[in-house]
Amino acid sequence: MISWGRFLGTCALALVAACGGVDGDEGTDSDGGSTTAAGATPGEVEIVGQVDVIDLCGTNGATTVSFRATRVGCEQPTPCTIKVDPYEEVVGDAATCPGSQNAADMRVVVGNAGRWQVEARVLTDSGHISRCFGPGSEEETLVTKAQIEAGGSIAVSARPGPCPPP
């Protein structure tokens, strides 16, 4: 049985491929970490990171690696209200262990502006282990209202270890 997160991630990947992908038809904003692709859907932002699936699947008892985003703050640092019990979480692409490819581009699509912690999480027999992802040297990924309206893509890369608690 396929999970909804995996299904939606696969659909997003198929949409990007059908619309010409992100090979050369994107632009970078002033901070260099955010791009807008021609295939992105207005009303959503796609966060993309290269995940070392073999490394994460090498964990004892590993079964599945998923790419997910947790909304931990607002777009502006001013006081705001977000859902915290539980935090808003979106699950994107997933891969079954053992991993057959060394690195895989994994995606998660978010529809709300804010500060997001993005992680690759491997489920194990005893719980889970995570690897944090972020743009540049950041541990949080900022998704703006303008990016949501335009439909964009944000590239993130792996950080050492898990994301800090929200």
C-alpha positions in Angstrom: 0.0 0.0 0.0 1.4 3.4 -0.9 1.3 6.3 1.6 -0.3 9.6 0.7 3.0 11.4 1.3 4.8 9.1 -1.1 1.9 9.4 -3.6 1.9 13.2 -3.5 5.7 13.3 -3.7 5.6 11.1 -6.8 2.9 13.2 -8.4 4.9 16.4 -7.7 8.0 14.8 -9.3 5.9 13.7 -12.3 4.5 17.2 -12.7 8.0 18.8 -12.6 9.2 16.3 -15.3 6.1 16.9 -17.4 6.6 20.6 -17.3 10.2 20.6 -18.3 11.9 20.1 -15.0 14.3 22.6 -13.4 17.2 22.3 -15.8 18.1 25.8 -16.6 14.7 27.5 -16.5 15.0 28.9 -13.0 16.2 32.1 -11.4 18.0 32.9 -8.1 16.9 35.6 -5.8 19.3 38.0 -3.9 20.2 35.5 -1.2 21.1 32.8 -3.7 19.1 30.1 -1.9 15.7 30.4 -3.6 14.7 29.7 -7.1 11.5 30.0 -9.1 11.0 27.2 -11.7 8.7 27.3 -14.7 7.2 24.0 -13.6 6.4 25.1 -10.0 2.7 25.4 -9.1 1.4 28.8 -7.9 0.2 28.4 -4.3 3.0 26.0 -3.3 6.7 26.0 -2.8 8.8 22.9 -3.5 11.8 22.3 -1.1 14.4 20.1 -2.7 17.5 18.4 -1.2 19.9 15.7 -2.2 19.6 12.9 0.4 22.3 10.2 0.9 19.9 7.3 1.0 22.5 4.6 1.3 24.0 6.3 4.4 20.6 6.7 6.1 19.5 3.2 5.1 22.7 1.8 6.6 21.3 2.5 10.1 20.6 -0.7 12.0 16.9 -1.7 11.4 16.2 1.1 8.9 13.0 0.6 6.8 12.1 3.9 5.1 13.6 7.3 4.5 11.2 10.3 4.1 11.8 13.9 3.4 9.6 16.2 5.5 9.1 19.8 6.6 7.9 21.0 10.0 6.6 24.6 10.3 8.4 26.1 13.3 7.9 29.8 12.9 6.4 32.7 10.9 7.8 34.5 7.9 8.4 37.6 10.0 10.1 37.4 13.4 7.2 39.5 15.0 4.9 37.7 17.3 2.7 35.3 15.5 0.6 32.2 16.0 1.4 28.8 14.5 0.0 25.3 15.3 2.4 23.7 17.8 0.5 20.7 19.4 1.4 19.0 17.1 3.4 21.2 14.8 2.3 21.4 11.1 4.3 18.7 9.3 4.3 17.9 5.6 5.7 14.6 4.3 7.2 14.5 0.9 9.2 11.9 -1.1 10.1 8.6 0.5 12.4 5.8 -0.3 12.4 2.2 0.9 15.5 0.7 2.5 17.8 -0.8 1.5 18.6 2.2 -0.8 19.5 1.4 -4.4 21.0 4.7 -5.2 23.7 6.7 -3.3 22.0 10.1 -3.5 18.5 11.0 -4.4 16.9 14.4 -5.0 13.9 14.3 -2.6 11.1 16.9 -2.4 8.5 18.2 0.0 5.8 20.7 -1.1 4.5 23.3 1.4 1.6 25.6 0.9 2.1 28.0 3.8 4.6 30.8 4.3 6.8 30.5 7.4 10.1 29.1 8.8 10.4 25.4 8.1 12.7 22.8 9.5 13.4 20.3 6.7 14.8 16.8 7.5 15.4 13.4 6.0 14.0 10.9 8.6 14.8 7.2 8.5 12.4 5.0 10.4 14.1 2.2 12.3 13.0 -0.7 14.5 13.6 1.5 17.6 12.3 4.9 16.4 13.8 7.3 13.9 17.0 9.1 13.1 17.0 12.5 11.3 19.4 14.6 9.2 18.6 18.3 9.1 18.6 20.3 5.8 18.7 24.0 5.1 19.7 26.7 2.6 23.2 28.0 2.9 24.3 27.7 6.5 20.8 28.0 7.9 18.9 25.2 9.8 15.5 26.8 9.0 14.2 27.3 5.5 12.3 30.6 5.0 9.3 30.3 2.7 7.8 33.7 1.9 4.2 34.6 0.8 5.7 35.9 -2.5 7.3 32.5 -3.1 4.0 30.7 -2.3 2.1 33.0 -4.7 4.6 32.6 -7.5 5.1 28.8 -7.0 8.8 28.3 -6.5 11.5 25.9 -5.6 14.1 26.2 -2.7 17.3 24.1 -2.7 18.5 22.8 0.6 21.6 20.8 1.6 22.4 18.4 4.5 23.6 19.7 7.9 25.5 17.6 10.3 23.0 15.8 12.6 19.3 16.3 13.4 17.5 19.6 13.4 17.3 21.3 16.9 14.0 20.9 18.7 11.4 23.6 17.6 
